[in-house]
Each structure stands twice: as structure tokens, then as C-alpha cells.
Amino acid sequence: METIFGNLQGLKSSQLKQLQRLYHQRIPGDRITTSEFSQRLAAISTEVNQPVCAYINRRGQVIRVGVGTPRQTQIPLMELPRYGAERLSGIRCIATHLKAEPPNEAALTAMALQRLDALVVLNITGTGFTRRGGGATGYVKEAYLAHLTPQESRTLIPSPAVVKLEENQFGFAHCKQIQSPSWNISPPLSLDELADQDLVDLVENLEAEFQREFVAQEVDSDHDRVLIVGLMTSEITPLQFQDTLVELARLVDTAGGDVLQTIQQKRSRIHPQTVVGEGKVQEIALTAQTLGVNLVVFDRDLSPSQVRNLEMQIGIRVVDRTEVILDIFAQRAQSRAGKLQVELAQLEYMQPRLAGRGRTMSRLGGGIGTRGPGETKLETERRAIGQRISRLQKEVTQLQAHRSRLRQRRQHQEVPSVALVGYTNAGKSTLLNALTNAEVYTADQLFATLDPTTRRLVIPHGEADKPQEILITDTVGFIHELPPSLMDAFRATLEEVTEADALLHLVDLSHPAWLRHIRSVREILAQMPITPGPALVVFNKIDQANSETLALAREEFPLAVFISASQRLGLETLRQRLAQLIEYAVDYR
């Protein structure tokens, strides 16, 4: 039996049968609709006293019938046969309306969201006459034909919630108007005029224009076209929120994506199903299809059900901040240890999210020699991932033991060790290169280096004039709210921090949120299972910081060292202070 969607309360069985019979109708392939079909739809709508929508594919088959407005009965985006900024979905909607007025914005937005070939709105009079043999026929007073138009002619919507992420002189995102989808609405048409409209000609011309526009605006096809979504709650300040969005945009850029737009919302609390509100989800979907976005990134961790709900309503892939960081780690890992820990983190992240991967995961297995229906494919994958995680955890434990033996050997030789810690992109690798003439990869990117690198460094002895050797280790960069799965997977690497005699806490003083970065690093260090040794705060990139920031940092951190690793400023002072730190740390130990 054909399914009827929408508000079915109060409908009689005879009315439901009339709605179901619409599925048996066939429209000529080159016509948008026929007078007979439009009149029949209006008759049913008159009888049930509700709007009715029929969705028709390009073969002229009715594929969906709903009771309600186009907004209430729209097809979930993931169920559309085709979806993309360069073409239409291949479906048109014939909708009835109980008032004599042009299509409203809600109906037109639903058309844009689904990228319908066309939207026909039939305004009915609400009265009818009885045919011979029974059956009410509603009068169609007038009809309107609407369709999307290319972006070149679109107007700007001044929406403060929709912003283009660009950094101003202070490094914060600021608002910019974006283009809305635009549409063309015909003047009132009679049913005969509507029936004369050529669907094939309309669709071919529109899709040719959309394709030209998409090719003209398309960025590198190897890059994801990303829409960032940020939710501001009462827990954080506006300044912290903007810092988070700027950082997320840099993470996306580091991962190889292009941020086309940022959408923000302020709510007192997170929506349990979709994080943001229902209207904002619709705005996200509309912006995504307008800009040709193929990935939506949220600024917070999403539960598996939230990802599933959002992808159903937006129609494209949705990921959270943790998944972006994991992707960067997967690209940056070079050593076997790094790759091992990244895979473990990815599997631990993926395991609870398998249920959201679609209906193919719920197929039943089984076979000869089994009892019952067998395991579902979902259970099989979960078990396989669980086994892989167990093997990786054993290997990480072995890696820990190996690193522990190396550290014991160093301690036996009485070579003090220092770990470089700091927020990602603080300049740790650049400082290691400047101090030891190493050739560690450096770039103005988040998590440019992932694998820890240890080098020997000669510094003055604290008491005697003779020099002494120490080991200095460049560790993985920290970040605000470091995902727990990364903390667990990288415990072998993070032990370099806890086992070091002392820490150099490097801070990027040129970053607007440098104070917040210091707090984030200290919070992560406080979560370590073993309390790290004493730390020396070192402010880097002083050549890029203004005088007010320098004065504030000197006042707040009078014992800190101020350097520029790239310009090799203050390195001699750092070596001397490092010698004092080592002497204190060894005595303290």
C-alpha cells in the first residue's frame, strides 16, 4: 500500500484511499502537470480541508503524497535521488493552498532546500460541485509556478547569525552578508496555461546555468568545501566563542578543507537532537546547498544520534571538531608509533558511532552451521573493531615499555631531559631547530608535527663554568579541550612530558588568546597521571606582539623568558635560564 505522509488525523478511510490513488496517476514526461491531475488534487484537498502535496519524478510518476504544506511534507534530503549545488533533484511538487495568495516563503524555502525542479501552488476556492456519480471537485482559482534561479541574480540577506569567517586585525571572525537562494515566481496562471509549460525545456536550461555557475565558483576539487557551525552557550564568553571559531577554521584549513561560510547560534543550552534549533538546521541546509558545501563541521563533539539527525536534515556529511583533529593527526603521523596511536584514537572514536552509518549496517548474517539469524553486520563490525583496539592497545603498551627503557638508559647515564610543551603552533619545532640545529618540519599550521623528536643540547652548567648536555624533546601540541580519545591513545607520547625532569612551556604571545592557551595547557598537564616536573614559561614570537601585550605578559609572568625562535632573539638568555631550571629540577628530583 502506498504511504501517505503528513497530518493524517481525522481523515476517513475513503479520503485516504483517494490520496493513495494519486500514486497511480501518470503525468506526460514533458509537462509539469495536467489540468486533470491539478483539478483532482484540488478536489481531494477541498474534501479533507487541508493542503495536499504530490511529488512527481521526471518520468511523470507520483513518488510521494503528503497532507500538509510543502514545508511539512518535504522529502528528507538524504532520501532525494540526487542532490548538489550544480543540479536539481529531479522532482517537482504540486501543492494546494487554501488561501488565494502567491507561494509563501516557507514553501519557497522548502523548494530551495530540496532543489526541486519546480513548485506549483494551486490556490483553491474551498467550494466545489458534485459530479454525476458523486465525487467533489474543487475549483482551482489560480496557479503559480516557481523555480530556482542561478546565484548571479541572488540578493543579500542581512543575517547576523550567518557570517563569512574572516580574521580582522585582531584575529577574530566578523560578520558578512551572504547570498540567499533566489527563485522566480510566475504571475497567476490558469490550469490550461500551467499545463502548456514545458518541463524538459525549463529543467535543461536551469541545470545548464547551475552547472556553469558551479564550475565557475568551484575551488580545488581535492578540497572539501566546508561550512562551520558554532553554538554559543552561557558557559563561554563572546570572545572565547570567536577564538574557538577562528581556531576551528584553522583546523579545517590544516586538514585540507576550504571554509566557505560560518553560521552561529546563541542558545541557553544545546538541543539534544540537533545541537542547534530546528530553524537553524534549516538555515544550515539552505546555506550548504546554496554554496555547494559538501561538509558541515560543528565546533563541539556530537553524539552518534546527533550526527545521524543532522545528516538526515541537512543532506550532506556532518563531522565534529574531534573528527577534524583526528584527520589532521592521521595526515601528520610519520613514525610507526605515531600511526599506531592515531589508528587507536580513530577506532575508539568510531566504535560508538557505527550505528549511525546507515541501514546497510543492520543486515543479518548467518549461514550453514549457525543457530538463529546470526550476528547483524553492525555487531560483526563492532566485534572486529573491538579486537583491533585490543591489539593496538597491547602494541601501545609495548611502545610505552620501550620508551620507558630508553628513558631509564638516559637516567642511568645521568643526562637530564626537558620536554617542550605548549599550545599547537606555539613554535616548539622552530625553537628545537634554533637551539639544536635540528631539521624538524615546521609550518604555520596547527599540529604541523606530531611525532616526538629528541635532540641533545649543550647549555652552561648551573655552578661550574663547563658546559653540560641535556636532552630536549619536542612533543605533540596541545589544544583547548583535547579529545579524551587522543589523550588515551597518545599516552605513550605524553609520557615524555611526565617523565621529563623539567618542562619548557612555550607560549605564542602574538596570538590574541595567549592567556587562554596557557590555561588550556595547564589544565591538560593537571590531568596527567604523573605530576610533571617544574616548568619555565617561555613567550615566543615577541617580534610579532605589540607593546601592550608584552607589558601585560611581563607583569603577569615576571619569571618568564621572552624570545623569538624564528628570529633567534633571546636564545642565550633562554639557555642560561634553562641551566638554572635543570639544576633546580635535578635537586628537586
Disulfide bonds with the S-S distance in Angstrom:
none
